[in-house]
Amino acid sequence: MNLWLDGTDPAGQKTAAISAPTLIADGTIDRLDPVANGHALAQLIRGARLTLYPDAGHAFLFQDENEFVPLIESFLG
């Protein structure tokens, strides 16, 4: 387990204090950033919105551009 997930990383310990609207997005087969990290962030940040793209990797924003761009526009709008 890495420092962030086990709670020993100083920056990771401050994550729960984020109060800004937060969108977390990832591909379900991301080999660089495991999907478990997205779930952990969504649980730590109150009101965070988690969107996962099935069968997409780290480049989900390009793989699923047609779905991701409207999500960003909606979130920012």
PDB file of N, CA, C and O in Angstrom:
ATOM      1  N   MET A   1       0.845  -1.177   0.000  1.00  0.00           N
ATOM      2  CA  MET A   1       0.000   0.000   0.000  1.00  0.00           C
ATOM      3  C   MET A   1       0.892   1.242   0.000  1.00  0.00           C
ATOM      4  O   MET A   1       1.933   1.268   0.656  1.00  0.00           O
ATOM      5  N   ASN A   2       0.480   2.251  -0.730  1.00  0.00           N
ATOM      6  CA  ASN A   2       1.297   3.464  -0.784  1.00  0.00           C
ATOM      7  C   ASN A   2       1.009   4.388   0.396  1.00  0.00           C
ATOM      8  O   ASN A   2       0.040   4.189   1.129  1.00  0.00           O
ATOM      9  N   LEU A   3       1.854   5.393   0.570  1.00  0.00           N
ATOM     10  CA  LEU A   3       1.721   6.311   1.702  1.00  0.00           C
ATOM     11  C   LEU A   3       0.387   7.040   1.708  1.00  0.00           C
ATOM     12  O   LEU A   3      -0.198   7.256   2.770  1.00  0.00           O
ATOM     13  N   TRP A   4      -0.104   7.426   0.515  1.00  0.00           N
ATOM     14  CA  TRP A   4      -1.348   8.178   0.464  1.00  0.00           C
ATOM     15  C   TRP A   4      -2.510   7.332   0.966  1.00  0.00           C
ATOM     16  O   TRP A   4      -3.309   7.789   1.784  1.00  0.00           O
ATOM     17  N   LEU A   5      -2.603   6.109   0.482  1.00  0.00           N
ATOM     18  CA  LEU A   5      -3.735   5.266   0.855  1.00  0.00           C
ATOM     19  C   LEU A   5      -3.709   4.843   2.316  1.00  0.00           C
ATOM     20  O   LEU A   5      -4.763   4.669   2.927  1.00  0.00           O
ATOM     21  N   ASP A   6      -2.507   4.673   2.890  1.00  0.00           N
ATOM     22  CA  ASP A   6      -2.491   4.234   4.289  1.00  0.00           C
ATOM     23  C   ASP A   6      -2.521   5.399   5.272  1.00  0.00           C
ATOM     24  O   ASP A   6      -2.447   5.192   6.483  1.00  0.00           O
ATOM     25  N   GLY A   7      -2.631   6.641   4.750  1.00  0.00           N
ATOM     26  CA  GLY A   7      -2.831   7.801   5.607  1.00  0.00           C
ATOM     27  C   GLY A   7      -1.586   8.388   6.227  1.00  0.00           C
ATOM     28  O   GLY A   7      -1.680   9.202   7.145  1.00  0.00           O
ATOM     29  N   THR A   8      -0.409   7.992   5.742  1.00  0.00           N
ATOM     30  CA  THR A   8       0.819   8.531   6.324  1.00  0.00           C
ATOM     31  C   THR A   8       1.429   9.655   5.491  1.00  0.00           C
ATOM     32  O   THR A   8       2.419  10.260   5.904  1.00  0.00           O
ATOM     33  N   ASP A   9       0.857   9.938   4.335  1.00  0.00           N
ATOM     34  CA  ASP A   9       1.338  11.032   3.492  1.00  0.00           C
ATOM     35  C   ASP A   9       0.693  12.335   3.971  1.00  0.00           C
ATOM     36  O   ASP A   9      -0.534  12.418   4.024  1.00  0.00           O
ATOM     37  N   PRO A  10       1.489  13.360   4.323  1.00  0.00           N
ATOM     38  CA  PRO A  10       0.913  14.615   4.843  1.00  0.00           C
ATOM     39  C   PRO A  10      -0.126  15.250   3.917  1.00  0.00           C
ATOM     40  O   PRO A  10      -1.154  15.735   4.391  1.00  0.00           O
ATOM     41  N   ALA A  11       0.122  15.256   2.614  1.00  0.00           N
ATOM     42  CA  ALA A  11      -0.848  15.851   1.690  1.00  0.00           C
ATOM     43  C   ALA A  11      -2.138  15.040   1.674  1.00  0.00           C
ATOM     44  O   ALA A  11      -3.227  15.611   1.610  1.00  0.00           O
ATOM     45  N   GLY A  12      -2.028  13.735   1.730  1.00  0.00           N
ATOM     46  CA  GLY A  12      -3.203  12.886   1.730  1.00  0.00           C
ATOM     47  C   GLY A  12      -4.064  13.081   2.962  1.00  0.00           C
ATOM     48  O   GLY A  12      -5.281  12.907   2.900  1.00  0.00           O
ATOM     49  N   GLN A  13      -3.455  13.436   4.069  1.00  0.00           N
ATOM     50  CA  GLN A  13      -4.198  13.650   5.299  1.00  0.00           C
ATOM     51  C   GLN A  13      -5.077  14.903   5.213  1.00  0.00           C
ATOM     52  O   GLN A  13      -6.040  15.028   5.970  1.00  0.00           O
ATOM     53  N   LYS A  14      -4.763  15.822   4.311  1.00  0.00           N
ATOM     54  CA  LYS A  14      -5.528  17.065   4.164  1.00  0.00           C
ATOM     55  C   LYS A  14      -6.674  16.933   3.156  1.00  0.00           C
ATOM     56  O   LYS A  14      -7.490  17.844   3.018  1.00  0.00           O
ATOM     57  N   THR A  15      -6.730  15.808   2.461  1.00  0.00           N
ATOM     58  CA  THR A  15      -7.728  15.632   1.409  1.00  0.00           C
ATOM     59  C   THR A  15      -9.151  15.803   1.919  1.00  0.00           C
ATOM     60  O   THR A  15      -9.984  16.392   1.230  1.00  0.00           O
ATOM     61  N   ALA A  16      -9.438  15.309   3.089  1.00  0.00           N
ATOM     62  CA  ALA A  16     -10.797  15.389   3.632  1.00  0.00           C
ATOM     63  C   ALA A  16     -11.219  16.826   3.929  1.00  0.00           C
ATOM     64  O   ALA A  16     -12.405  17.087   4.132  1.00  0.00           O
ATOM     65  N   ALA A  17     -10.276  17.756   3.957  1.00  0.00           N
ATOM     66  CA  ALA A  17     -10.600  19.162   4.230  1.00  0.00           C
ATOM     67  C   ALA A  17     -11.030  19.913   2.971  1.00  0.00           C
ATOM     68  O   ALA A  17     -11.440  21.070   3.059  1.00  0.00           O
ATOM     69  N   ILE A  18     -10.946  19.279   1.806  1.00  0.00           N
ATOM     70  CA  ILE A  18     -11.357  19.940   0.559  1.00  0.00           C
ATOM     71  C   ILE A  18     -12.851  20.228   0.638  1.00  0.00           C
ATOM     72  O   ILE A  18     -13.653  19.334   0.908  1.00  0.00           O
ATOM     73  N   SER A  19     -13.213  21.479   0.400  1.00  0.00           N
ATOM     74  CA  SER A  19     -14.631  21.846   0.469  1.00  0.00           C
ATOM     75  C   SER A  19     -15.169  22.340  -0.871  1.00  0.00           C
ATOM     76  O   SER A  19     -16.367  22.592  -1.001  1.00  0.00           O
ATOM     77  N   ALA A  20     -14.308  22.478  -1.853  1.00  0.00           N
ATOM     78  CA  ALA A  20     -14.740  22.917  -3.181  1.00  0.00           C
ATOM     79  C   ALA A  20     -15.456  21.779  -3.901  1.00  0.00           C
ATOM     80  O   ALA A  20     -15.150  20.611  -3.663  1.00  0.00           O
ATOM     81  N   PRO A  21     -16.397  22.102  -4.773  1.00  0.00           N
ATOM     82  CA  PRO A  21     -17.021  21.047  -5.576  1.00  0.00           C
ATOM     83  C   PRO A  21     -15.929  20.255  -6.290  1.00  0.00           C
ATOM     84  O   PRO A  21     -15.012  20.833  -6.874  1.00  0.00           O
ATOM     85  N   THR A  22     -16.034  18.945  -6.240  1.00  0.00           N
ATOM     86  CA  THR A  22     -14.960  18.093  -6.750  1.00  0.00           C
ATOM     87  C   THR A  22     -15.516  17.014  -7.660  1.00  0.00           C
ATOM     88  O   THR A  22     -16.453  16.299  -7.304  1.00  0.00           O
ATOM     89  N   LEU A  23     -14.927  16.911  -8.831  1.00  0.00           N
ATOM     90  CA  LEU A  23     -15.259  15.854  -9.783  1.00  0.00           C
ATOM     91  C   LEU A  23     -14.059  14.928  -9.866  1.00  0.00           C
ATOM     92  O   LEU A  23     -12.938  15.371 -10.120  1.00  0.00           O
ATOM     93  N   ILE A  24     -14.294  13.666  -9.655  1.00  0.00           N
ATOM     94  CA  ILE A  24     -13.252  12.650  -9.763  1.00  0.00           C
ATOM     95  C   ILE A  24     -13.661  11.737 -10.901  1.00  0.00           C
ATOM     96  O   ILE A  24     -14.772  11.209 -10.909  1.00  0.00           O
ATOM     97  N   ALA A  25     -12.771  11.549 -11.861  1.00  0.00           N
ATOM     98  CA  ALA A  25     -13.075  10.691 -13.001  1.00  0.00           C
ATOM     99  C   ALA A  25     -11.865   9.807 -13.285  1.00  0.00           C
ATOM    100  O   ALA A  25     -10.720  10.213 -13.090  1.00  0.00           O
ATOM    101  N   ASP A  26     -12.142   8.598 -13.747  1.00  0.00           N
ATOM    102  CA  ASP A  26     -11.065   7.666 -14.043  1.00  0.00           C
ATOM    103  C   ASP A  26     -11.609   6.523 -14.881  1.00  0.00           C
ATOM    104  O   ASP A  26     -12.818   6.307 -14.961  1.00  0.00           O
ATOM    105  N   GLY A  27     -10.704   5.808 -15.493  1.00  0.00           N
ATOM    106  CA  GLY A  27     -11.049   4.588 -16.200  1.00  0.00           C
ATOM    107  C   GLY A  27     -10.974   3.414 -15.244  1.00  0.00           C
ATOM    108  O   GLY A  27     -10.154   3.410 -14.327  1.00  0.00           O
ATOM    109  N   THR A  28     -11.815   2.426 -15.449  1.00  0.00           N
ATOM    110  CA  THR A  28     -11.859   1.299 -14.521  1.00  0.00           C
ATOM    111  C   THR A  28     -10.661   0.369 -14.648  1.00  0.00           C
ATOM    112  O   THR A  28     -10.414  -0.443 -13.756  1.00  0.00           O
ATOM    113  N   ILE A  29      -9.914   0.474 -15.744  1.00  0.00           N
ATOM    114  CA  ILE A  29      -8.738  -0.385 -15.900  1.00  0.00           C
ATOM    115  C   ILE A  29      -7.456   0.445 -15.991  1.00  0.00           C
ATOM    116  O   ILE A  29      -6.523   0.081 -16.706  1.00  0.00           O
ATOM    117  N   ASP A  30      -7.418   1.546 -15.272  1.00  0.00           N
ATOM    118  CA  ASP A  30      -6.251   2.428 -15.206  1.00  0.00           C
ATOM    119  C   ASP A  30      -5.136   1.699 -14.453  1.00  0.00           C
ATOM    120  O   ASP A  30      -5.282   1.389 -13.270  1.00  0.00           O
ATOM    121  N   ARG A  31      -4.026   1.427 -15.138  1.00  0.00           N
ATOM    122  CA  ARG A  31      -2.916   0.708 -14.510  1.00  0.00           C
ATOM    123  C   ARG A  31      -1.953   1.654 -13.801  1.00  0.00           C
ATOM    124  O   ARG A  31      -1.115   1.195 -13.024  1.00  0.00           O
ATOM    125  N   LEU A  32      -2.044   2.948 -14.041  1.00  0.00           N
ATOM    126  CA  LEU A  32      -1.179   3.921 -13.364  1.00  0.00           C
ATOM    127  C   LEU A  32      -1.798   4.414 -12.063  1.00  0.00           C
ATOM    128  O   LEU A  32      -1.087   4.677 -11.093  1.00  0.00           O
ATOM    129  N   ASP A  33      -3.110   4.538 -12.043  1.00  0.00           N
ATOM    130  CA  ASP A  33      -3.828   5.042 -10.879  1.00  0.00           C
ATOM    131  C   ASP A  33      -5.017   4.115 -10.632  1.00  0.00           C
ATOM    132  O   ASP A  33      -6.071   4.295 -11.243  1.00  0.00           O
ATOM    133  N   PRO A  34      -4.869   3.142  -9.759  1.00  0.00           N
ATOM    134  CA  PRO A  34      -5.931   2.151  -9.564  1.00  0.00           C
ATOM    135  C   PRO A  34      -7.274   2.802  -9.215  1.00  0.00           C
ATOM    136  O   PRO A  34      -7.330   3.819  -8.524  1.00  0.00           O
ATOM    137  N   VAL A  35      -8.340   2.196  -9.706  1.00  0.00           N
ATOM    138  CA  VAL A  35      -9.689   2.712  -9.486  1.00  0.00           C
ATOM    139  C   VAL A  35      -9.999   2.819  -7.990  1.00  0.00           C
ATOM    140  O   VAL A  35     -10.849   3.620  -7.600  1.00  0.00           O
ATOM    141  N   ALA A  36      -9.346   2.050  -7.170  1.00  0.00           N
ATOM    142  CA  ALA A  36      -9.546   2.139  -5.715  1.00  0.00           C
ATOM    143  C   ALA A  36      -9.207   3.534  -5.206  1.00  0.00           C
ATOM    144  O   ALA A  36      -9.807   3.997  -4.235  1.00  0.00           O
ATOM    145  N   ASN A  37      -8.258   4.212  -5.844  1.00  0.00           N
ATOM    146  CA  ASN A  37      -7.905   5.572  -5.437  1.00  0.00           C
ATOM    147  C   ASN A  37      -9.069   6.536  -5.674  1.00  0.00           C
ATOM    148  O   ASN A  37      -9.329   7.411  -4.849  1.00  0.00           O
ATOM    149  N   GLY A  38      -9.760   6.378  -6.788  1.00  0.00           N
ATOM    150  CA  GLY A  38     -10.921   7.226  -7.065  1.00  0.00           C
ATOM    151  C   GLY A  38     -12.008   7.031  -6.023  1.00  0.00           C
ATOM    152  O   GLY A  38     -12.614   7.997  -5.559  1.00  0.00           O
ATOM    153  N   HIS A  39     -12.250   5.788  -5.659  1.00  0.00           N
ATOM    154  CA  HIS A  39     -13.245   5.505  -4.626  1.00  0.00           C
ATOM    155  C   HIS A  39     -12.819   6.100  -3.283  1.00  0.00           C
ATOM    156  O   HIS A  39     -13.640   6.657  -2.554  1.00  0.00           O
ATOM    157  N   ALA A  40     -11.529   5.975  -2.965  1.00  0.00           N
ATOM    158  CA  ALA A  40     -11.029   6.520  -1.698  1.00  0.00           C
ATOM    159  C   ALA A  40     -11.191   8.034  -1.662  1.00  0.00           C
ATOM    160  O   ALA A  40     -11.621   8.587  -0.650  1.00  0.00           O
ATOM    161  N   LEU A  41     -10.849   8.711  -2.760  1.00  0.00           N
ATOM    162  CA  LEU A  41     -11.008  10.167  -2.825  1.00  0.00           C
ATOM    163  C   LEU A  41     -12.469  10.564  -2.665  1.00  0.00           C
ATOM    164  O   LEU A  41     -12.795  11.497  -1.932  1.00  0.00           O
ATOM    165  N   ALA A  42     -13.336   9.847  -3.357  1.00  0.00           N
ATOM    166  CA  ALA A  42     -14.767  10.172  -3.295  1.00  0.00           C
ATOM    167  C   ALA A  42     -15.313  10.019  -1.879  1.00  0.00           C
ATOM    168  O   ALA A  42     -16.232  10.739  -1.489  1.00  0.00           O
ATOM    169  N   GLN A  43     -14.764   9.100  -1.116  1.00  0.00           N
ATOM    170  CA  GLN A  43     -15.203   8.923   0.265  1.00  0.00           C
ATOM    171  C   GLN A  43     -14.619   9.995   1.178  1.00  0.00           C
ATOM    172  O   GLN A  43     -15.253  10.398   2.153  1.00  0.00           O
ATOM    173  N   LEU A  44     -13.417  10.455   0.864  1.00  0.00           N
ATOM    174  CA  LEU A  44     -12.765  11.450   1.710  1.00  0.00           C
ATOM    175  C   LEU A  44     -13.295  12.867   1.505  1.00  0.00           C
ATOM    176  O   LEU A  44     -13.399  13.639   2.458  1.00  0.00           O
ATOM    177  N   ILE A  45     -13.629  13.206   0.257  1.00  0.00           N
ATOM    178  CA  ILE A  45     -14.047  14.573  -0.076  1.00  0.00           C
ATOM    179  C   ILE A  45     -15.568  14.639  -0.047  1.00  0.00           C
ATOM    180  O   ILE A  45     -16.249  14.047  -0.885  1.00  0.00           O
ATOM    181  N   ARG A  46     -16.069  15.354   0.911  1.00  0.00           N
ATOM    182  CA  ARG A  46     -17.529  15.436   1.088  1.00  0.00           C
ATOM    183  C   ARG A  46     -18.203  15.984  -0.169  1.00  0.00           C
ATOM    184  O   ARG A  46     -17.823  17.039  -0.677  1.00  0.00           O
ATOM    185  N   GLY A  47     -19.195  15.265  -0.661  1.00  0.00           N
ATOM    186  CA  GLY A  47     -19.958  15.697  -1.828  1.00  0.00           C
ATOM    187  C   GLY A  47     -19.268  15.489  -3.157  1.00  0.00           C
ATOM    188  O   GLY A  47     -19.781  15.925  -4.188  1.00  0.00           O
ATOM    189  N   ALA A  48     -18.114  14.835  -3.164  1.00  0.00           N
ATOM    190  CA  ALA A  48     -17.402  14.609  -4.423  1.00  0.00           C
ATOM    191  C   ALA A  48     -18.238  13.734  -5.350  1.00  0.00           C
ATOM    192  O   ALA A  48     -18.986  12.859  -4.913  1.00  0.00           O
ATOM    193  N   ARG A  49     -18.089  13.996  -6.618  1.00  0.00           N
ATOM    194  CA  ARG A  49     -18.799  13.232  -7.643  1.00  0.00           C
ATOM    195  C   ARG A  49     -17.789  12.326  -8.334  1.00  0.00           C
ATOM    196  O   ARG A  49     -16.799  12.810  -8.881  1.00  0.00           O
ATOM    197  N   LEU A  50     -18.023  11.034  -8.316  1.00  0.00           N
ATOM    198  CA  LEU A  50     -17.136  10.057  -8.934  1.00  0.00           C
ATOM    199  C   LEU A  50     -17.778   9.511 -10.196  1.00  0.00           C
ATOM    200  O   LEU A  50     -18.910   9.027 -10.169  1.00  0.00           O
ATOM    201  N   THR A  51     -17.051   9.591 -11.299  1.00  0.00           N
ATOM    202  CA  THR A  51     -17.510   9.026 -12.563  1.00  0.00           C
ATOM    203  C   THR A  51     -16.421   8.093 -13.072  1.00  0.00           C
ATOM    204  O   THR A  51     -15.266   8.493 -13.215  1.00  0.00           O
ATOM    205  N   LEU A  52     -16.795   6.855 -13.343  1.00  0.00           N
ATOM    206  CA  LEU A  52     -15.847   5.861 -13.835  1.00  0.00           C
ATOM    207  C   LEU A  52     -16.236   5.444 -15.245  1.00  0.00           C
ATOM    208  O   LEU A  52     -17.419   5.306 -15.558  1.00  0.00           O
ATOM    209  N   TYR A  53     -15.246   5.247 -16.079  1.00  0.00           N
ATOM    210  CA  TYR A  53     -15.461   4.847 -17.462  1.00  0.00           C
ATOM    211  C   TYR A  53     -15.041   3.385 -17.627  1.00  0.00           C
ATOM    212  O   TYR A  53     -13.855   3.062 -17.548  1.00  0.00           O
ATOM    213  N   PRO A  54     -16.025   2.496 -17.858  1.00  0.00           N
ATOM    214  CA  PRO A  54     -15.730   1.067 -17.994  1.00  0.00           C
ATOM    215  C   PRO A  54     -14.796   0.794 -19.166  1.00  0.00           C
ATOM    216  O   PRO A  54     -14.877   1.435 -20.214  1.00  0.00           O
ATOM    217  N   ASP A  55     -13.921  -0.159 -18.963  1.00  0.00           N
ATOM    218  CA  ASP A  55     -12.994  -0.611 -20.009  1.00  0.00           C
ATOM    219  C   ASP A  55     -12.105   0.504 -20.537  1.00  0.00           C
ATOM    220  O   ASP A  55     -11.649   0.441 -21.678  1.00  0.00           O
ATOM    221  N   ALA A  56     -11.854   1.520 -19.725  1.00  0.00           N
ATOM    222  CA  ALA A  56     -10.962   2.618 -20.112  1.00  0.00           C
ATOM    223  C   ALA A  56      -9.792   2.658 -19.144  1.00  0.00           C
ATOM    224  O   ALA A  56      -9.919   2.306 -17.972  1.00  0.00           O
ATOM    225  N   GLY A  57      -8.646   3.096 -19.662  1.00  0.00           N
ATOM    226  CA  GLY A  57      -7.451   3.182 -18.843  1.00  0.00           C
ATOM    227  C   GLY A  57      -7.175   4.606 -18.399  1.00  0.00           C
ATOM    228  O   GLY A  57      -8.089   5.412 -18.228  1.00  0.00           O
ATOM    229  N   HIS A  58      -5.896   4.899 -18.217  1.00  0.00           N
ATOM    230  CA  HIS A  58      -5.474   6.200 -17.719  1.00  0.00           C
ATOM    231  C   HIS A  58      -5.848   7.328 -18.686  1.00  0.00           C
ATOM    232  O   HIS A  58      -6.011   8.477 -18.273  1.00  0.00           O
ATOM    233  N   ALA A  59      -5.980   7.002 -19.948  1.00  0.00           N
ATOM    234  CA  ALA A  59      -6.320   8.005 -20.965  1.00  0.00           C
ATOM    235  C   ALA A  59      -7.816   8.022 -21.247  1.00  0.00           C
ATOM    236  O   ALA A  59      -8.238   8.294 -22.370  1.00  0.00           O
ATOM    237  N   PHE A  60      -8.621   7.729 -20.215  1.00  0.00           N
ATOM    238  CA  PHE A  60     -10.074   7.674 -20.387  1.00  0.00           C
ATOM    239  C   PHE A  60     -10.625   8.947 -21.003  1.00  0.00           C
ATOM    240  O   PHE A  60     -11.602   8.894 -21.749  1.00  0.00           O
ATOM    241  N   LEU A  61     -10.014  10.099 -20.706  1.00  0.00           N
ATOM    242  CA  LEU A  61     -10.540  11.359 -21.219  1.00  0.00           C
ATOM    243  C   LEU A  61     -10.436  11.446 -22.730  1.00  0.00           C
ATOM    244  O   LEU A  61     -11.167  12.213 -23.356  1.00  0.00           O
ATOM    245  N   PHE A  62      -9.534  10.666 -23.326  1.00  0.00           N
ATOM    246  CA  PHE A  62      -9.445  10.601 -24.783  1.00  0.00           C
ATOM    247  C   PHE A  62     -10.253   9.422 -25.316  1.00  0.00           C
ATOM    248  O   PHE A  62     -10.891   9.519 -26.364  1.00  0.00           O
ATOM    249  N   GLN A  63     -10.220   8.310 -24.586  1.00  0.00           N
ATOM    250  CA  GLN A  63     -10.964   7.123 -24.999  1.00  0.00           C
ATOM    251  C   GLN A  63     -12.471   7.390 -24.995  1.00  0.00           C
ATOM    252  O   GLN A  63     -13.195   6.923 -25.874  1.00  0.00           O
ATOM    253  N   ASP A  64     -12.929   8.136 -24.008  1.00  0.00           N
ATOM    254  CA  ASP A  64     -14.354   8.416 -23.852  1.00  0.00           C
ATOM    255  C   ASP A  64     -14.632   9.911 -23.952  1.00  0.00           C
ATOM    256  O   ASP A  64     -15.441  10.454 -23.199  1.00  0.00           O
ATOM    257  N   GLU A  65     -13.963  10.560 -24.874  1.00  0.00           N
ATOM    258  CA  GLU A  65     -14.073  12.014 -25.030  1.00  0.00           C
ATOM    259  C   GLU A  65     -15.517  12.473 -25.220  1.00  0.00           C
ATOM    260  O   GLU A  65     -15.916  13.502 -24.675  1.00  0.00           O
ATOM    261  N   ASN A  66     -16.299  11.722 -25.987  1.00  0.00           N
ATOM    262  CA  ASN A  66     -17.679  12.139 -26.272  1.00  0.00           C
ATOM    263  C   ASN A  66     -18.557  12.159 -25.023  1.00  0.00           C
ATOM    264  O   ASN A  66     -19.545  12.891 -24.973  1.00  0.00           O
ATOM    265  N   GLU A  67     -18.207  11.367 -24.023  1.00  0.00           N
ATOM    266  CA  GLU A  67     -18.947  11.376 -22.762  1.00  0.00           C
ATOM    267  C   GLU A  67     -18.284  12.300 -21.744  1.00  0.00           C
ATOM    268  O   GLU A  67     -18.966  12.930 -20.937  1.00  0.00           O
ATOM    269  N   PHE A  68     -16.951  12.379 -21.784  1.00  0.00           N
ATOM    270  CA  PHE A  68     -16.220  13.138 -20.772  1.00  0.00           C
ATOM    271  C   PHE A  68     -16.368  14.651 -20.937  1.00  0.00           C
ATOM    272  O   PHE A  68     -16.548  15.359 -19.946  1.00  0.00           O
ATOM    273  N   VAL A  69     -16.298  15.149 -22.151  1.00  0.00           N
ATOM    274  CA  VAL A  69     -16.393  16.595 -22.374  1.00  0.00           C
ATOM    275  C   VAL A  69     -17.722  17.162 -21.867  1.00  0.00           C
ATOM    276  O   VAL A  69     -17.717  18.178 -21.173  1.00  0.00           O
ATOM    277  N   PRO A  70     -18.860  16.537 -22.192  1.00  0.00           N
ATOM    278  CA  PRO A  70     -20.122  17.060 -21.638  1.00  0.00           C
ATOM    279  C   PRO A  70     -20.167  16.975 -20.105  1.00  0.00           C
ATOM    280  O   PRO A  70     -20.770  17.829 -19.455  1.00  0.00           O
ATOM    281  N   LEU A  71     -19.535  15.953 -19.534  1.00  0.00           N
ATOM    282  CA  LEU A  71     -19.484  15.861 -18.069  1.00  0.00           C
ATOM    283  C   LEU A  71     -18.751  17.051 -17.481  1.00  0.00           C
ATOM    284  O   LEU A  71     -19.213  17.651 -16.511  1.00  0.00           O
ATOM    285  N   ILE A  72     -17.615  17.395 -18.059  1.00  0.00           N
ATOM    286  CA  ILE A  72     -16.836  18.550 -17.581  1.00  0.00           C
ATOM    287  C   ILE A  72     -17.642  19.835 -17.760  1.00  0.00           C
ATOM    288  O   ILE A  72     -17.712  20.663 -16.852  1.00  0.00           O
ATOM    289  N   GLU A  73     -18.247  19.994 -18.931  1.00  0.00           N
ATOM    290  CA  GLU A  73     -19.035  21.207 -19.175  1.00  0.00           C
ATOM    291  C   GLU A  73     -20.193  21.324 -18.180  1.00  0.00           C
ATOM    292  O   GLU A  73     -20.483  22.415 -17.687  1.00  0.00           O
ATOM    293  N   SER A  74     -20.844  20.216 -17.891  1.00  0.00           N
ATOM    294  CA  SER A  74     -21.941  20.224 -16.934  1.00  0.00           C
ATOM    295  C   SER A  74     -21.440  20.535 -15.524  1.00  0.00           C
ATOM    296  O   SER A  74     -22.060  21.304 -14.789  1.00  0.00           O
ATOM    297  N   PHE A  75     -20.327  19.936 -15.163  1.00  0.00           N
ATOM    298  CA  PHE A  75     -19.767  20.163 -13.833  1.00  0.00           C
ATOM    299  C   PHE A  75     -19.348  21.623 -13.646  1.00  0.00           C
ATOM    300  O   PHE A  75     -19.581  22.208 -12.588  1.00  0.00           O
ATOM    301  N   LEU A  76     -18.743  22.195 -14.655  1.00  0.00           N
ATOM    302  CA  LEU A  76     -18.269  23.581 -14.575  1.00  0.00           C
ATOM    303  C   LEU A  76     -19.387  24.604 -14.772  1.00  0.00           C
ATOM    304  O   LEU A  76     -19.265  25.757 -14.358  1.00  0.00           O
ATOM    305  N   GLY A  77     -20.464  24.176 -15.402  1.00  0.00           N
ATOM    306  CA  GLY A  77     -21.558  25.098 -15.712  1.00  0.00           C
ATOM    307  C   GLY A  77     -22.450  25.275 -14.591  1.00  0.00           C
ATOM    308  O   GLY A  77     -23.424  26.022 -14.690  1.00  0.00           O
TER     309      GLY A  77
END
